[in-house]
Amino acid sequence: MRLLLAEDEKALAKALKAILERSNYSVDAVYDGEAALEYMAAGNYDGIILDIMMPKKDGLTVLKEIRKKGSKIPVLLLTAKGEVDDKVEGLDAGANDYLTKPFHAKELLARLRAMTRVQMESEDSQLKAGNVTLDRATFELTTPKGSIRLANKEYQMMEFLMSNPGHLISSERFFEKIWGYDSEAELNVVWVYLSNLRKKLSSLDADIQVRATRNAGYSLEELK
């Protein structure tokens, strides 16, 4: 799942981003409310973690603007405030949950799982193409020959391809969706990961392949 993290304490944001990525989330981090809205408008996220006290626009203002636009994306509020009124205001503004600082990483991850569970359950837990099945819960790629558990970004790329069979996806689109705008990685990392996926599909005797179209992008096609 891809998350947007909006937290103005950069050291905390860096630590949270590392924790979330170790738990197989893809994370874009921003440090003020205006940047959060800009990323929301340009990106495709499965959930948002919003600090209430942020510069330019606070988390409650961001939340209200998101909900005003009709977005139902799950939102977890982070706050240093523990008063009941602050929590009620956040929930009434459309937050799915809140967490008061300081908090334990395990609780953050548990609340994220609970918050996004309904969204995950509303989607098919498995994607299928040809003789290949991708399990969204276990990250396993399976064919009649066997199974391989994909690494985080490999899984995200495979899910993107299998959700758009036959459609060309450019390297830039892969990079934007999976690595994010603030990544220090180079664009050729897309080719490296797709090459790894090709090898894994081949090792499983898959009857689909990742096909490259020069100067256009990549697509998932059946072997002929």
C-alpha positions, 0 to 999 in steps of 0.5 A: 500500500502507498501512504502519504505521511505529513509530519513537520518534525523531519527527524520523526518523519524520517523515522516513521518512513523507515518503520513503514517501509520495513513493514512493506508500505511505500511512503512519500513524506512531506513537511507541511499542509500545503505540500500534503494537498499538492501530493494528494492531488498528484498522487494515488495513495491508499492512506494518509498519516496527518500531523495536526500541528503543521506549518502553512496548513494544519492537519485538520484543514488538510483533512477538511479539504480532502473530504470536501473534494469527496475523497474517502481515503483512510486518514490517521491523525497524529497529535501531541494534544490529548484533550477529548475535544481535539480528538472529537474535532478530528473524527468529526472532520472525517478522520478514521482514527487518531494517535496521540504522541508519543506512541509505539511503532507497533500501535501505529502499524496496528491502527494502520492495518485496522484503518485500511482493512475495510478498503483491502477487503473491498478489493479482490484479495487475489489478482490473476493473469494467465496461469499466474496469481498474485496474493495481495495479503501474502505478496506471493506470486504463484503458478502451478509450478510453485510460489515466490514471495515478492519484495515490497517494490517488486510486489507493487510493480507486479500489482500495478501490471496485473491491475492493468493487463495489456496497458502500457505503463511508462517508466516515469509512471512506475517511478512516480507511483512506487518510488515517489517524488522525493526519492533519491533513486534513479529512473533506471531502477524501474528497469532493474526491478522489472528485470527481476520480475521477468526472471521470477516469472520465467522461473515459475513457468508463467505464461505471461511476460513483462513486455517492453515497447521502445520509448513507450513503456511496459505491459503485461502480455500473454506468451505466444 
